[in-house]
Structure formats: C-alpha cells, structure tokens
Amino acid sequence: MTSDLFDHADPDCTNTGYQPLAARLRPLQLADYVGQDHLLAPGKPLRQAIDSGQLHSMILWGPPGTGKTTLARIAAEQASAHFLQLSAVLSGVRDIRAAIEQAQSMKRAEKDTVLFVDEVHRFNKSQQDAFLPYVEDGTLIFVGATTENPSFELNNALLSRARVYKLRALEAHELQALLQRAVDQGADSAITIIDGGLQQIAAQCDGDARRALNLLELAIDLADNGVITQSVIDEISQSSLRRFDKGGDAFYDQISALHKSVRGSSPDASLYWYCRMLDGGCDPLYIARRVVRMASEDIGNADPRALALALEAWQVQERLGSPEGELAIAQAIIYLACAAKSNACYDAYNSARQHVARGGSEEVPLHLRNASTSLMKAMGHGAHYRYAHDEPEGYAAGESYLPPALADLRFYFPSERGLEKKIREKLDYLRECDKRSTIRRYD
C-alpha cells in the first residue's frame, strides 16, 4: 500500500527502489523542519548562519531521530555547497581520503563542500585528526553528528575548530504535527486513522521523528481497508521504545538522576528513574550495586540500617532474580530516599585519603605498637598503653591514637540528622572528657 504513497523522493538519493517513509519525507528547507526552535528560531546564531549561507564547521549532538542529517543537508543546500556524507561506522581511511580529494577539487572550482560525518564518535583519534588541516584551511566545512557527549568522544583539537549544537528530542506535539503532515500529503491514498491515533503513535516514539514515521508506515501496511484502527495501533506499540543505551549518555544520565533523587529524598522520582532503567534493559544487579553506594555516600551513619537493607536487596536479586529481586531493590530505594541523610562518612573518608596521599609516612606511636617479642618490649613497644575497658566509662580520657604531629587531626564531623545526631553528642562528650583529664598523652 505504501509503494505509491508520498511518492516524492529525496533528490539527493540515487536509490530508485524502496525508500522508508522517513527518507521520502525528508524536509528540503527549514520551513518544513520540525523542532529545535532553541537553535533555529529567527535570530538564533545557527539560523542566521544557515539563512545567510555562511556556514561554519559544527558538531550536531542529540538523540536519534532529531534531524541531524536533515539539518546538515538543508544547511548545505542553503549555502549552495557540495554535500558529501560519510558514516563513521562504515568508512575508513580510504573513504576519508577520497572525500578530501573531492573537497579539494570543489575548492579549485570555487565551490564550498560540506562534509557530513554521521556517528562521528565512532572514528578513532587518528581518523578524527585527519580532518584537522582541511577544516583549518577551509578546504571543507565539517559537520559531525553524534548521539554521544562530544566532550568525552571527540578530540579537543576537532572540538576547538567546530561549534557544538545540542539537539533535543522532539516533543509529543511536534511529532504529532509531523505525522499529521505525512497523512495530509498522502490523503489521495484514502488512508484514515482513528481519533487520537496520531497522538498515540507520537507518545510511543520517545522524541524520535524517524521512529514515528516508521511506525506510521507500518500502521499503513497493517491498515484494514485503508483505516488505521485501534487494534493496528496496539499491535505496532507492543515493545518498549524508551531511550536507553547501556553505557552511553542516557545510561549515565539516568543513573545520575536516580542517585540524585534518592539524595534529594524523593521516593517517587527515585522509583521513576529506577523503572525507566529496568524498562530500558539495565541489569538490576548494576542498580543494586549503585544503591549500596548511595547508602554509604548519602546516608551513612545517619541511618546504618540503609546499608544493610541495600545489601539484602542485592542478595535477593542474586538469589531469586526477577521479579522478586527487582521488588526488593525498589524497597531499598524507597527506604533510602526516605531515610535521614548525611554525607559525613563520605566526606571523612575522602578527607582522610587526601591527607594520607599528600602527607608523609608518620611513625606509629610506641604505645600503639604490638609488643609480641621481648626485643620489642625492650624497645618500648606497647609501653604505657591504656586499656580502655579498664578505664572509667570504658574510655581512656586524654589518650591519643594519632602520631604526635597529628594529635588534633579530625576528619569525621557527624551531622545533626538521624542517628548521627546521637553520635555527634557522644563525640562531643568524649572530647570534653579529654579536656578535663589530667592525663594527656603528648603533654
């Protein structure tokens, strides 16, 4: 049914056979481009550059289906530039060299070249470096597209020669408008869709225009006598389509959101991000490990039960798997989000590590050394050590357990929340006992 639907094709495509609907409906001018108003609204720098035909090298960074390739094509067309496209997944040094030779030929003919590199983060350092001299001397205008954070995936030298533009996932209403335009352009094919059908398709696509058009094309193929019914929409909407790229930006952004939601005492947001990660295919054991860290880093001794509960949830997942383990992790997440918060243990640990890393190797004081031989006893090991259990209240007031040069060093400062409030009160009391004591180790 779709062979004659929307029969106009991308003029830059030489394929005369089947083309996906998303390719056949690729916009050829900014007026038909959907989304990215933060970059392309009148007066925005990128819009001005495209409208004036004065292009510069750029990196287009954004999720799949946000129009990176389309935007590069429109920009090249507006600048009357020769357009070359490489895929970093499929291309090698020979392809890069051939593209540069074409650009040099166009330069001699006084015509600019836009070299568009899709998935540019797939190129290694030497491949990225190969473009630098030709970007520098104006042989080509480099446009790279990536779904990954350029700060981590691209060379600084390349980033310094290109501006980075962050594209956003399309909003549901933008996807709906795109789908409506597709249906309107194919109206002569007598395709109809139930009320609210386009809205349902748009909601399934997670901001991805290509996915939206592919789903619409599938719905057209399954249409009953030219009508896209609710059963058709239900059939094409069966699988989860949320973005989650195991190890990429979305992965780390979502685990960061989960951690910050727990730290911020929001059980509802914590559960949302937890379920988003599970829905995207994240290993529950990875989340369980991170929950254990949250228990120590953000709760610590304000509620020591949090760590025990996190470990128990991890064990449930290991022993029973899904769904019991996932429920146990959810229980731990909710508890952690609601628990009293303190990062005092985390700060104390980091401070101690930094002090040790930059300090010298202080000797262990003699009274703290083990006197396991007669020679050691003769050398004073363990001499005058005060056994705390034999002291009043089980505390040797005035004693010190640090080297003399570090006698007043402190790392741990308990908060005023949860159990740590009691810990703080006890430590304050013991310090007062030290002050009142007539026995001082290093006096």
Residue pairs with C-beta under 8 A, 6 or more apart in sequence:
1 189
1 191
1 220
1 221
1 223
1 226
2 21
2 217
2 220
2 221
3 18
4 189
5 21
5 186
5 189
5 191
5 220
6 21
6 24
6 25
6 182
6 185
6 186
7 24
8 24
9 19
9 23
9 24
10 19
10 23
10 24
10 26
10 28
11 28
12 73
12 83
13 19
13 23
20 213
20 214
20 217
21 182
21 213
21 214
21 216
21 217
22 209
22 210
22 213
22 214
22 217
25 181
25 182
25 185
25 213
26 70
26 73
27 33
27 34
27 70
27 74
28 73
28 74
28 77
29 74
29 77
29 78
30 40
30 47
30 50
30 51
30 74
30 78
32 181
33 40
33 67
33 70
33 71
33 74
34 67
34 170
34 174
34 175
34 177
34 178
34 209
35 66
35 67
35 167
35 168
35 170
35 171
35 174
35 209
36 66
36 67
36 71
36 167
36 168
38 44
38 168
39 46
39 47
39 165
39 167
40 46
40 47
40 50
41 47
46 58
46 165
49 55
49 56
49 75
50 74
50 75
50 78
50 79
51 78
53 78
53 79
53 80
54 79
55 75
55 76
55 79
55 81
55 112
55 114
55 141
56 141
56 162
56 163
57 135
57 141
57 142
57 143
57 161
57 162
57 163
58 142
58 143
58 144
58 162
58 163
58 164
58 165
59 120
59 143
59 144
59 145
59 146
59 150
59 154
59 159
59 162
59 163
59 164
59 165
60 68
60 71
60 72
60 143
60 144
60 145
60 146
60 165
60 167
61 145
61 146
61 147
61 148
61 149
61 150
61 164
61 165
61 166
61 167
62 68
62 147
62 166
62 167
62 168
62 169
63 147
63 167
63 168
63 169
63 207
63 208
63 243
63 250
64 147
64 208
64 210
64 211
64 243
65 169
65 170
65 205
65 207
65 208
65 209
65 210
65 211
65 212
66 167
66 168
66 169
66 170
66 207
66 208
66 209
67 167
67 209
68 118
68 145
68 167
69 85
69 116
69 118
69 145
71 167
72 83
72 114
72 116
72 143
72 145
73 83
73 116
75 114
75 143
76 82
76 83
76 114
76 116
77 83
79 112
79 114
79 141
80 111
80 112
81 111
81 112
81 113
81 114
81 141
82 102
82 103
82 106
82 111
82 112
82 113
82 114
83 113
83 114
83 116
84 99
84 102
84 103
84 113
84 114
84 115
84 116
84 140
85 115
85 116
85 117
85 118
86 95
86 96
86 99
86 115
86 116
86 117
86 118
87 117
87 118
87 119
88 117
88 118
88 119
88 120
88 121
88 122
88 123
88 127
89 118
89 119
89 122
91 117
92 127
93 127
93 130
96 127
96 130
96 131
99 115
99 140
100 130
100 131
100 134
100 139
100 140
102 113
103 113
103 115
103 134
103 139
103 140
104 134
104 139
106 112
106 113
107 113
107 138
107 139
112 140
112 141
113 139
113 140
113 141
114 140
114 141
114 143
115 131
115 140
115 141
115 142
115 143
116 143
116 144
116 145
117 123
117 142
117 143
117 144
117 145
118 145
119 145
119 146
119 147
120 128
120 144
120 145
120 146
120 154
121 146
121 147
121 148
121 150
121 153
121 154
125 155
128 154
128 155
128 157
128 158
129 155
129 157
129 158
131 140
131 142
131 158
132 157
132 158
132 161
133 139
134 140
134 142
135 141
135 142
135 158
135 161
135 162
136 161
142 158
142 161
142 162
144 154
144 158
144 162
146 153
146 154
147 245
147 248
147 249
148 248
148 249
149 249
150 159
150 164
151 159
168 207
169 206
169 207
169 208
169 243
170 178
170 207
170 208
170 209
171 207
172 199
172 202
172 203
173 202
175 201
175 202
175 205
175 207
175 209
175 212
176 198
176 199
176 202
178 209
178 212
178 213
179 198
179 201
179 202
179 212
179 213
179 216
180 198
182 213
182 216
183 191
183 193
183 198
183 216
189 226
190 226
191 220
191 223
191 226
191 227
191 228
192 226
192 227
192 228
193 219
193 227
193 228
194 227
194 228
194 229
194 230
194 233
197 219
197 228
197 230
197 233
198 216
200 233
200 237
201 212
201 215
201 216
201 219
201 233
201 236
201 237
202 212
204 215
204 236
204 237
204 241
205 211
205 212
205 215
205 241
206 241
206 242
206 243
207 243
208 241
208 243
211 241
215 236
215 237
218 236
219 228
219 232
219 233
219 236
220 228
222 228
222 232
222 235
222 236
223 229
223 232
224 232
240 279
240 280
242 276
242 279
242 280
243 250
243 280
244 250
244 251
244 254
244 276
244 277
244 279
244 280
244 281
244 282
245 251
246 280
246 281
246 282
250 280
251 277
251 282
254 273
254 276
254 277
254 280
254 282
255 273
255 277
255 287
255 290
257 269
257 273
258 270
258 273
258 274
258 277
258 287
258 290
258 333
259 290
259 294
259 298
261 269
261 270
261 272
261 273
261 337
262 270
262 291
262 294
262 298
262 333
262 336
262 337
263 294
263 298
263 341
265 337
265 338
265 341
266 337
267 333
267 334
267 337
267 338
270 333
270 334
270 336
270 337
271 330
271 333
271 334
274 287
274 329
274 330
274 333
277 287
278 284
278 287
278 326
284 317
284 322
284 325
284 326
284 329
285 314
285 317
285 318
287 329
288 310
288 313
288 314
288 317
288 325
288 329
288 332
289 314
291 310
291 313
291 314
291 329
291 332
291 333
291 336
292 307
292 310
292 311
292 314
294 310
294 336
295 306
295 307
295 309
295 310
295 332
295 336
296 307
296 345
296 346
297 343
297 345
297 346
298 336
298 341
298 342
298 343
298 346
299 306
299 307
299 336
299 339
299 340
299 341
299 342
299 418
300 342
300 343
300 344
300 345
300 346
300 420
301 342
301 344
301 345
301 414
301 418
301 419
301 420
301 423
302 339
302 340
302 341
302 342
302 344
302 415
302 417
302 418
302 419
302 420
303 339
303 340
303 418
303 419
304 419
305 335
305 339
306 332
306 335
306 336
306 339
309 331
309 332
309 335
309 336
310 332
310 336
312 328
312 332
313 325
313 328
313 329
313 331
313 332
314 329
316 324
316 325
316 328
316 329
317 325
317 326
317 328
317 329
318 325
319 325
339 418
340 417
340 418
340 419
340 420
341 415
341 417
341 418
342 414
342 415
342 417
342 418
342 420
344 412
344 413
344 414
344 415
344 420
345 412
347 411
347 413
348 411
348 412
348 413
349 411
351 411
352 411
355 409
355 411
362 403
362 405
362 406
363 403
364 403
365 400
365 401
365 402
365 403
365 404
366 379
366 380
366 381
366 382
366 383
367 382
367 383
367 384
367 385
367 441
368 382
368 385
368 401
369 376
369 381
369 382
370 376
370 381
370 382
371 377
371 381
371 382
371 383
376 382
377 383
386 396
386 399
387 396
388 394
388 395
388 396
388 399
391 397
393 433
395 430
395 433
397 430
397 433
397 434
397 436
397 437
397 439
398 434
398 437
398 438
398 439
398 440
398 441
399 439
399 441
400 407
400 441
400 442
402 409
404 442
407 441
407 442
414 420
414 421
414 423
414 424
414 427
415 421
415 424
416 424
434 440
